């Protein structure tokens, strides 16, 4: 491709709103152009990079036994109502109706559709196992699209689905996808770590995310430097400090004026925060919820949402608290009715905790779970924080920022049962298929490639993702010797199976070299009177900066080695 004919416009400076390095480079290198919030047009150069990412994914999915198919992006809403996700995914779904007023959604993911397809196809255990996948457009009405390609409203996902006869068989399918993901990210030049994760709206039993650790990531990751435990902050477990041991005491009420916070209460009573019972107010699907948790801990709202099996959980504001008849700063579950109470495991295990008396300026001391109050739900709803003890080995946890690159789920039978994916086993018994689900955001992976692979001058493409293998900078093309060298070099590179971008524009050498560095192809070859005087083609490695002058044949061989 000659740059004089390439549809491309580079920029010296990125727009001020582009904060992430990847976003800046995408715009400066002209790979994308914004259309609206969370919507981007890809230029030919950017689309070549996307296609290379997809090629890596396809190669590894096929290698792992996946079979590619294609599912409609327009889905009947009835399927989503069958699974319950028409409600649980809420406003994230784009909804529309046809001319007959039949409801549809734009596919945010495709568990329902693939389950419907497979349910109409399989009959016997002999039809299993298999894994199917697609690389398809997805639509999500994100409230806050961000980071260029990091969070979009329209994006491309590789979503794969495995179908097995049982859980042990699912373990094998899951392991195959896990290994495929490891290879995909390594080939794309993005270092990742697997972490335990919350399954979110997808649902299922177990899930893991592949996280690219970067300060520009929007996820908080908890890591143990000793045993290797790693989990997303939404899922992370930890070992709380031990409660204060004591014999049970009778509950009594005391005056505690001006002690609305845990710190104020602990200071007033001369106790530690872990000897208090903190009340936190939420609404779950519109209904009031009081969470009881030890005063030295915080609530993890994702864990709370899962414990309640709720679609929407939100903190109560002051107006909501008053409407529910709760007393801010002095509330507890003691004597409380008409409010769902969730107890964190920390307060169930602790003894003689100070808790609100549901009266302004008053608290109970020496309250105990099961004797003085109860809860409808008991669960781990505590938020893990830096410095908390690892649940496995007790080492203080560290926190890092990270970007989710891929997610693998053990879905189990939830979609098989709701949509109807059944088979007859060897004994003729009808059973639901056991499913797994595996997703990678293609555009987000491209963004991570740029976050990890750049320098002050621009992109440093990994060989397998680069839009072109070689960029050729031509200087003084009007000279016959230069023109002849280019005419010899270009077909030789193409014959070696290499893709070539030739900068034949009528621009200065400085502009051409700056654009070559910005666009970041793995090798830059310069054809100029000076290089020819020195013996041939100047070849520069974009990553190392090493430069050598080679004859045409040697330069082609050098490029072939770099791309392999």
C-alpha positions as CSV (number, residue, x, y, z in Angstrom):
1,X,0.0,0.0,0.0
2,X,1.3,3.5,-0.9
3,X,0.6,6.1,1.7
4,X,-0.1,8.6,-1.0
5,X,-3.3,6.6,-1.6
6,X,-4.0,5.5,1.9
7,X,-7.1,6.9,3.7
8,X,-5.3,8.2,6.8
9,X,-4.7,11.4,8.7
10,X,-2.2,11.4,11.5
11,X,-2.2,14.1,14.3
12,X,0.8,15.7,16.1
13,X,-1.2,16.1,19.3
14,X,-4.1,14.1,20.7
15,X,-7.4,15.8,21.7
16,X,-7.5,16.9,25.3
17,X,-10.3,14.5,26.2
18,X,-8.1,11.5,25.4
19,X,-6.6,10.6,28.7
20,X,-5.4,7.0,28.2
21,X,-2.3,6.4,26.2
22,X,-4.1,3.9,24.0
23,X,-6.9,6.5,23.3
24,X,-4.3,9.1,22.4
25,X,-2.4,6.8,20.1
26,X,-5.6,5.5,18.4
27,X,-6.5,9.1,17.5
28,X,-3.0,10.4,16.7
29,X,-2.2,7.4,14.4
30,X,-5.6,7.8,12.7
31,X,-6.7,4.3,13.5
32,X,-10.2,5.4,14.6
33,X,-12.4,8.4,14.5
34,X,-15.2,9.1,17.0
35,X,-18.8,9.2,15.8
36,X,-20.6,9.6,19.2
37,X,-20.1,8.6,22.8
38,X,-18.9,5.0,22.8
39,X,-19.1,4.7,19.0
40,X,-16.0,4.7,16.7
41,X,-15.3,4.4,13.0
42,X,-12.2,2.4,12.1
43,X,-10.0,3.6,9.3
44,X,-8.4,1.0,6.9
45,X,-5.2,1.0,9.0
46,X,-7.1,0.5,12.3
47,X,-9.3,-2.2,10.7
48,X,-6.3,-4.2,9.6
49,X,-5.1,-4.2,13.3
50,X,-8.6,-5.4,14.4
51,X,-8.5,-8.1,11.7
52,X,-5.1,-9.3,13.0
53,X,-6.4,-9.5,16.5
54,X,-9.4,-11.5,15.3
55,X,-7.1,-13.8,13.3
56,X,-5.1,-14.6,16.5
57,X,-8.4,-15.4,18.3
58,X,-9.8,-17.5,15.5
59,X,-6.5,-19.5,15.3
60,X,-6.5,-20.3,19.0
61,X,-10.2,-21.0,19.2
62,X,-10.0,-23.4,16.3
63,X,-6.9,-25.0,17.8
64,X,-8.8,-25.6,21.1
65,X,-11.6,-27.3,19.2
66,X,-14.0,-24.4,18.8
67,X,-16.4,-24.2,15.8
68,X,-17.2,-20.8,14.4
69,X,-20.8,-19.8,13.7
70,X,-22.8,-16.6,13.4
71,X,-25.9,-15.6,15.5
72,X,-28.3,-12.7,14.9
73,X,-27.6,-9.4,16.7
74,X,-31.3,-8.7,16.7
75,X,-32.9,-11.0,19.4
76,X,-36.6,-11.6,20.3
77,X,-37.1,-10.2,23.7
78,X,-39.1,-13.3,24.7
79,X,-35.8,-15.2,24.9
80,X,-34.4,-12.7,27.3
81,X,-37.6,-12.9,29.4
82,X,-37.3,-16.7,29.6
83,X,-33.8,-16.4,31.1
84,X,-34.8,-13.5,33.4
85,X,-32.2,-11.2,31.9
86,X,-34.6,-8.8,30.3
87,X,-35.2,-7.6,33.8
88,X,-31.7,-8.2,35.4
89,X,-29.8,-6.4,32.7
90,X,-32.2,-3.5,32.9
91,X,-31.2,-0.3,31.0
92,X,-28.0,-1.8,29.6
93,X,-30.2,-3.5,26.9
94,X,-31.1,-1.6,23.7
95,X,-34.8,-2.3,23.2
96,X,-36.9,-1.8,20.1
97,X,-40.1,-3.0,18.4
98,X,-40.8,-4.0,14.8
99,X,-43.8,-2.7,12.8
100,X,-46.0,-5.3,14.4
101,X,-45.0,-4.1,17.9
102,X,-43.1,-7.3,18.6
103,X,-40.3,-6.6,21.1
104,X,-36.6,-7.1,20.4
105,X,-33.3,-6.4,22.0
106,X,-29.9,-5.8,20.4
107,X,-27.7,-8.6,21.6
108,X,-25.5,-7.6,24.5
109,X,-24.3,-11.2,24.6
110,X,-25.7,-14.4,23.1
111,X,-26.3,-17.0,25.8
112,X,-30.0,-17.0,25.1
113,X,-29.7,-17.3,21.4
114,X,-27.1,-20.0,21.3
115,X,-29.1,-22.0,23.9
116,X,-32.2,-21.7,21.7
117,X,-30.2,-22.9,18.7
118,X,-28.6,-25.8,20.5
119,X,-31.9,-26.8,22.3
120,X,-33.5,-27.3,18.9
121,X,-30.6,-29.3,17.6
122,X,-29.2,-31.8,20.1
123,X,-31.1,-34.9,21.2
124,X,-28.7,-37.4,22.7
125,X,-25.6,-37.5,24.8
126,X,-23.9,-38.6,21.6
127,X,-24.3,-35.0,20.3
128,X,-22.1,-33.7,23.1
129,X,-19.6,-32.2,23.9
130,X,-18.8,-29.3,21.6
131,X,-17.8,-25.7,21.7
132,X,-19.1,-23.0,19.3
133,X,-18.0,-19.4,19.0
134,X,-18.5,-16.3,17.0
135,X,-16.9,-12.9,16.5
136,X,-19.9,-10.6,16.5
137,X,-21.1,-7.1,17.2
138,X,-22.6,-6.5,20.6
139,X,-24.6,-3.5,21.9
140,X,-24.8,-2.2,25.4
141,X,-26.2,1.1,26.5
142,X,-23.3,2.0,28.8
143,X,-24.0,4.9,31.0
144,X,-20.4,6.2,30.8
145,X,-18.4,5.0,27.8
146,X,-14.8,5.7,28.4
147,X,-11.2,5.3,27.4
148,X,-11.6,5.2,23.6
149,X,-12.1,1.5,22.9
150,X,-12.1,0.4,26.5
151,X,-15.8,0.8,27.1
152,X,-18.1,1.1,24.1
153,X,-21.8,1.0,23.3
154,X,-21.2,-1.0,20.1
155,X,-18.3,-3.4,20.1
156,X,-17.0,-6.7,18.8
157,X,-16.9,-9.7,21.1
158,X,-15.5,-13.2,20.6
159,X,-18.1,-15.2,22.6
160,X,-17.8,-19.0,22.9
161,X,-20.1,-21.5,24.4
162,X,-19.4,-25.1,25.5
163,X,-22.0,-27.7,26.0
164,X,-21.3,-30.9,28.0
165,X,-23.1,-33.8,29.6
166,X,-21.9,-33.0,33.2
167,X,-19.7,-30.8,35.5
168,X,-16.6,-32.9,35.1
169,X,-16.8,-32.7,31.4
170,X,-17.3,-28.9,31.7
171,X,-14.1,-28.7,33.6
172,X,-12.3,-30.1,30.5
173,X,-13.9,-27.6,28.2
174,X,-13.2,-24.8,30.6
175,X,-9.6,-25.8,30.8
176,X,-9.2,-25.9,27.1
177,X,-10.6,-22.3,26.8
178,X,-8.5,-21.1,29.6
179,X,-5.3,-22.3,27.9
180,X,-6.5,-20.8,24.6
181,X,-7.0,-17.4,26.3
182,X,-3.5,-17.6,27.7
183,X,-2.1,-18.1,24.2
184,X,-4.2,-15.4,22.7
185,X,-3.0,-12.7,25.1
186,X,0.6,-13.8,24.8
187,X,0.5,-13.6,21.0
188,X,-1.1,-10.2,21.2
189,X,1.6,-8.9,23.4
190,X,-0.6,-8.2,26.5
191,X,0.6,-9.7,29.8
192,X,-2.4,-10.9,31.9
193,X,-3.1,-12.6,35.1
194,X,-6.1,-14.8,35.9
195,X,-8.2,-13.6,38.9
196,X,-11.3,-14.9,40.6
197,X,-14.3,-12.8,39.5
198,X,-17.9,-12.1,40.0
199,X,-20.1,-13.6,37.3
200,X,-22.4,-10.5,37.2
201,X,-25.4,-10.6,34.9
202,X,-24.1,-13.6,33.0
203,X,-24.6,-15.8,36.0
204,X,-23.1,-19.2,36.7
205,X,-21.1,-21.0,39.3
206,X,-17.5,-20.0,38.9
207,X,-15.7,-17.4,36.7
208,X,-12.3,-16.0,36.1
209,X,-11.1,-12.8,34.5
210,X,-7.9,-12.3,32.6
211,X,-6.6,-9.0,33.9
212,X,-4.1,-6.7,32.3
213,X,-2.5,-4.8,35.2
214,X,-2.4,-1.1,34.4
215,X,-3.0,2.1,36.3
216,X,-5.5,3.1,33.6
217,X,-7.7,0.1,34.4
218,X,-11.1,0.6,36.0
219,X,-11.1,-2.6,38.1
220,X,-9.4,-3.0,41.5
221,X,-7.5,-6.3,41.9
222,X,-6.5,-7.8,45.2
223,X,-3.3,-9.8,45.1
224,X,-1.3,-11.9,47.5
225,X,2.5,-11.8,47.0
226,X,3.0,-15.0,49.0
227,X,0.5,-17.6,47.7
228,X,-0.6,-16.0,44.4
229,X,-4.2,-15.5,45.4
230,X,-5.8,-12.9,43.0
231,X,-9.3,-11.7,42.7
232,X,-11.3,-8.8,41.4
233,X,-12.4,-6.4,44.2
234,X,-16.0,-7.4,43.5
235,X,-15.3,-11.0,44.4
236,X,-12.2,-10.9,46.7
237,X,-12.4,-12.7,50.0
238,X,-10.2,-12.0,53.0
239,X,-9.7,-13.1,56.6
240,X,-10.9,-10.3,58.9
241,X,-9.1,-9.7,62.2
242,X,-10.4,-11.9,64.9
243,X,-13.3,-10.6,67.0
244,X,-12.6,-9.7,70.7
245,X,-13.2,-12.8,72.8
246,X,-15.5,-12.4,75.7
247,X,-18.3,-14.1,77.7
248,X,-21.8,-13.1,76.7
249,X,-23.1,-10.2,78.6
250,X,-26.7,-9.0,78.9
251,X,-27.8,-6.3,76.4
252,X,-28.4,-2.8,77.8
253,X,-29.2,0.6,76.5
254,X,-26.9,3.6,77.0
255,X,-27.0,7.3,76.1
256,X,-24.5,8.2,73.3
257,X,-25.1,11.7,72.2
258,X,-23.3,13.0,69.2
259,X,-22.0,9.5,68.1
260,X,-23.4,9.1,64.6
261,X,-20.2,7.6,63.2
262,X,-18.4,4.4,64.2
263,X,-15.3,6.4,65.1
264,X,-17.3,8.6,67.4
265,X,-19.1,5.7,69.0
266,X,-15.9,3.7,69.6
267,X,-14.2,6.7,71.2
268,X,-17.2,7.5,73.4
269,X,-17.5,3.9,74.7
270,X,-13.7,3.3,74.9
271,X,-13.8,0.3,72.6
272,X,-12.4,-0.7,69.2
273,X,-14.3,-0.3,66.0
274,X,-14.4,-4.1,65.6
275,X,-16.5,-4.2,68.8
276,X,-19.3,-2.3,67.1
277,X,-22.1,-3.3,64.7
278,X,-22.4,-0.9,61.8
279,X,-25.8,-0.5,60.1
280,X,-25.7,0.4,56.3
281,X,-28.9,1.2,54.4
282,X,-29.7,0.0,50.9
283,X,-32.7,-0.4,48.6
284,X,-32.8,-3.8,46.7
285,X,-35.2,-3.8,43.8
286,X,-37.0,-0.9,45.6
287,X,-37.3,-2.5,49.0
288,X,-35.4,-1.3,52.1
289,X,-32.5,-3.4,53.4
290,X,-30.3,-3.0,56.5
291,X,-26.9,-4.5,56.4
292,X,-25.3,-5.3,59.7
293,X,-21.5,-5.5,59.5
294,X,-18.6,-5.1,61.9
295,X,-17.7,-1.5,62.4
296,X,-14.1,-1.9,61.1
297,X,-15.4,-3.3,57.8
298,X,-17.1,-2.0,54.7
299,X,-19.9,-3.4,52.5
300,X,-19.2,-4.9,49.1
301,X,-22.3,-3.9,47.1
302,X,-21.7,-6.6,44.4
303,X,-21.5,-9.3,47.1
304,X,-24.7,-7.8,48.7
305,X,-26.5,-7.8,45.4
306,X,-25.6,-11.5,44.8
307,X,-26.6,-12.4,48.4
308,X,-30.0,-10.8,47.9
309,X,-30.4,-12.2,44.3
310,X,-31.4,-8.6,43.4
311,X,-31.3,-6.9,40.1
312,X,-30.6,-3.4,41.4
313,X,-29.0,-2.5,44.8
314,X,-28.4,1.2,45.6
315,X,-27.5,3.1,48.8
316,X,-30.4,4.9,50.5
317,X,-30.2,8.7,50.6
318,X,-31.4,10.7,53.6
319,X,-35.0,10.9,52.2
320,X,-35.2,7.2,51.7
321,X,-33.9,6.5,55.2
322,X,-36.5,8.7,56.7
323,X,-39.3,7.2,54.6
324,X,-38.2,3.7,55.8
325,X,-38.5,4.8,59.5
326,X,-34.8,4.3,60.1
327,X,-32.7,6.5,62.3
328,X,-29.4,7.5,60.6
329,X,-26.4,7.0,62.9
330,X,-28.3,5.1,65.5
331,X,-29.9,2.2,63.7
332,X,-29.5,-1.6,64.1
333,X,-31.5,-4.8,63.5
334,X,-32.4,-5.0,67.2
335,X,-36.2,-4.9,67.4
336,X,-36.5,-3.8,63.7
337,X,-39.3,-5.1,61.5
338,X,-40.5,-4.5,57.9
339,X,-36.9,-4.2,56.7
340,X,-34.9,-7.0,55.2
341,X,-31.8,-7.6,57.4
342,X,-28.5,-8.9,55.9
343,X,-25.9,-10.0,58.4
344,X,-22.3,-10.2,57.4
345,X,-20.5,-13.2,58.8
346,X,-18.3,-10.9,60.9
347,X,-21.2,-9.8,63.2
348,X,-22.6,-13.3,63.5
349,X,-19.3,-14.6,64.9
350,X,-18.6,-11.6,67.2
351,X,-19.8,-11.2,70.8
352,X,-21.0,-8.2,72.8
353,X,-21.2,-5.6,70.0
354,X,-22.4,-2.0,70.4
355,X,-25.2,-1.3,68.0
356,X,-27.8,1.4,67.4
357,X,-30.9,1.5,69.6
358,X,-33.1,3.0,66.8
359,X,-33.4,6.2,68.8
360,X,-31.5,9.4,68.3
361,X,-28.6,9.6,70.7
362,X,-29.0,6.0,72.0
363,X,-27.1,2.7,71.5
364,X,-27.3,-0.8,72.8
365,X,-24.1,-2.4,74.2
366,X,-23.4,-6.1,74.4
367,X,-25.7,-7.1,71.5
368,X,-25.4,-10.7,70.2
369,X,-26.7,-12.3,67.0
370,X,-29.3,-15.0,67.6
371,X,-30.2,-13.8,71.0
372,X,-31.0,-10.1,70.5
373,X,-31.5,-9.9,66.8
374,X,-31.7,-12.0,63.7
375,X,-31.3,-11.6,59.9
376,X,-33.1,-13.0,56.9
377,X,-29.8,-13.4,55.1
378,X,-26.4,-14.3,56.4
379,X,-23.5,-14.0,53.9
380,X,-20.0,-12.6,53.3
381,X,-20.7,-9.1,52.1
382,X,-17.5,-7.5,53.3
383,X,-15.3,-5.5,51.0
384,X,-11.6,-6.6,50.8
385,X,-9.1,-3.8,51.1
386,X,-5.4,-3.3,50.8
387,X,-3.7,-4.7,53.9
388,X,-6.4,-7.2,54.7
389,X,-5.2,-10.7,55.4
390,X,-5.2,-13.2,52.5
391,X,-7.9,-15.8,53.0
392,X,-5.5,-18.6,52.1
393,X,-2.2,-17.7,53.9
394,X,-2.8,-14.5,56.0
395,X,-0.3,-12.3,54.1
396,X,-1.5,-8.7,53.7
397,X,-3.2,-8.2,50.4
398,X,-2.0,-5.6,47.8
399,X,-4.2,-3.7,45.4
400,X,-3.5,-2.9,41.8
401,X,-5.6,-1.4,39.0
402,X,-6.4,-3.6,36.1
403,X,-8.3,-3.9,32.8
404,X,-10.5,-6.9,32.1
405,X,-9.3,-8.6,28.9
406,X,-11.4,-11.7,28.9
407,X,-13.8,-13.6,31.1
408,X,-14.5,-17.3,31.4
409,X,-17.6,-18.7,33.2
410,X,-18.9,-22.1,34.3
411,X,-22.5,-21.4,33.6
412,X,-23.9,-24.8,34.6
413,X,-27.5,-25.5,33.7
414,X,-29.2,-22.1,34.3
415,X,-29.7,-21.3,30.6
416,X,-30.3,-24.9,29.6
417,X,-33.1,-25.1,32.1
418,X,-34.7,-21.7,31.3
419,X,-34.3,-21.8,27.5
420,X,-34.6,-25.6,27.1
421,X,-31.3,-27.4,26.2
422,X,-31.8,-31.0,27.1
423,X,-30.5,-34.4,26.0
424,X,-31.2,-38.0,26.7
425,X,-28.4,-39.7,28.6
426,X,-27.2,-43.4,28.2
427,X,-30.1,-44.5,30.4
428,X,-32.7,-42.5,28.4
429,X,-33.1,-39.9,31.1
430,X,-33.7,-36.4,30.1
431,X,-31.1,-34.0,31.4
432,X,-30.0,-30.4,30.9
433,X,-26.7,-29.6,29.2
434,X,-24.0,-28.1,31.3
435,X,-22.7,-24.9,29.7
436,X,-19.6,-22.7,29.8
437,X,-19.3,-19.2,28.4
438,X,-16.1,-17.5,27.3
439,X,-15.7,-13.9,26.1
440,X,-13.1,-11.5,24.8
441,X,-13.7,-7.9,23.8
442,X,-11.8,-7.4,20.5
443,X,-11.6,-3.6,20.6
444,X,-10.6,-3.5,24.3
445,X,-7.8,-6.0,23.5
446,X,-6.5,-3.7,20.8
447,X,-6.6,-0.8,23.3
448,X,-4.6,-3.0,25.7
449,X,-2.0,-3.8,23.0
450,X,-1.4,-0.1,22.6
451,X,-1.3,0.6,26.4
452,X,1.4,-2.1,26.7
453,X,3.3,-1.5,23.5
454,X,4.3,2.1,23.0
455,X,7.0,4.7,23.7
456,X,7.3,8.4,23.6
457,X,7.3,8.4,19.8
458,X,4.3,6.3,19.2
459,X,3.1,2.7,18.8
460,X,5.4,-0.3,19.0
461,X,3.3,-3.0,17.4
462,X,3.7,-6.7,18.3
463,X,4.5,-8.5,15.0
464,X,1.2,-10.4,14.9
465,X,-1.0,-7.4,15.5
466,X,0.8,-4.8,13.3
467,X,-1.3,-3.5,10.4
468,X,1.7,-4.0,8.1
469,X,4.9,-5.9,8.7
470,X,7.2,-3.3,7.2
471,X,7.0,0.4,6.6
472,X,9.2,1.7,3.8
473,X,10.2,5.4,3.9
474,X,11.2,6.7,0.5
475,X,13.4,9.8,0.3
476,X,14.2,11.6,-3.0
477,X,12.1,9.3,-5.0
478,X,12.7,11.3,-8.1
479,X,16.2,9.9,-8.3
480,X,16.4,6.9,-10.5
481,X,18.5,4.8,-8.2
482,X,16.0,5.3,-5.4
483,X,13.1,4.5,-7.6
484,X,14.7,1.3,-8.9
485,X,15.6,0.1,-5.4
486,X,11.9,0.6,-4.3
487,X,10.7,-1.2,-7.4
488,X,13.0,-4.1,-6.5
489,X,12.3,-4.1,-2.7
490,X,8.5,-4.0,-2.8
491,X,7.8,-7.1,-4.9
492,X,10.5,-9.0,-3.0
493,X,8.8,-8.3,0.3
494,X,5.4,-9.2,-1.1
495,X,6.8,-12.4,-2.5
496,X,8.1,-13.3,1.0
497,X,4.5,-13.1,2.3
498,X,5.0,-9.7,4.0
499,X,2.6,-6.8,4.0
500,X,4.2,-3.4,3.1
501,X,3.3,0.2,3.7
502,X,5.3,2.5,1.5
503,X,5.6,6.2,2.4
504,X,5.9,7.8,-1.1
505,X,4.3,11.1,0.0
506,X,5.8,14.4,-1.0
507,X,6.7,15.2,2.6
508,X,9.9,16.1,4.4
509,X,12.1,13.3,5.8
510,X,11.3,14.5,9.3
511,X,7.6,14.2,8.8
512,X,8.0,10.7,7.3
513,X,10.2,9.5,10.1
514,X,7.9,10.9,12.8
515,X,4.9,9.2,11.2
516,X,6.8,5.9,10.8
517,X,7.5,6.0,14.5
518,X,4.0,7.0,15.4
519,X,2.4,4.2,13.3
520,X,4.9,1.8,14.8
521,X,5.3,-1.0,12.3
522,X,7.9,-3.6,13.5
523,X,10.5,-2.7,10.9
524,X,11.2,0.5,9.1
525,X,13.1,0.4,5.9
526,X,14.5,3.6,4.4
527,X,15.4,3.9,0.8
528,X,17.4,7.0,0.1
529,X,20.5,8.2,-1.8
530,X,22.5,8.0,1.5
531,X,21.4,4.4,2.3
532,X,22.2,3.3,-1.3
533,X,25.7,4.9,-1.0
534,X,26.2,2.8,2.2
535,X,25.3,-0.4,0.5
536,X,21.5,-0.8,0.2
537,X,18.4,-0.4,2.5
538,X,18.6,1.0,6.0
539,X,16.6,-1.4,8.3
540,X,15.6,-0.1,11.7
541,X,13.9,-2.3,14.4
542,X,11.1,-0.2,15.9
543,X,11.3,-1.7,19.4
544,X,15.1,-1.9,19.9
545,X,16.1,1.0,17.7
546,X,18.9,-1.1,16.2
547,X,19.8,-0.1,12.7
548,X,21.7,-1.8,9.9
549,X,22.2,-1.3,6.2
550,X,21.5,-4.4,4.1
551,X,21.2,-5.4,0.5
552,X,17.6,-6.0,-0.8
553,X,17.7,-9.8,-0.4
554,X,19.2,-9.6,3.1
555,X,16.7,-6.9,4.1
556,X,13.8,-9.1,3.0
557,X,15.2,-12.0,4.9
558,X,15.5,-9.8,8.0
559,X,11.9,-8.8,7.7
560,X,10.7,-12.4,7.2
561,X,12.5,-13.4,10.4
562,X,10.9,-10.5,12.4
563,X,7.4,-11.4,11.3
564,X,7.6,-15.1,12.0
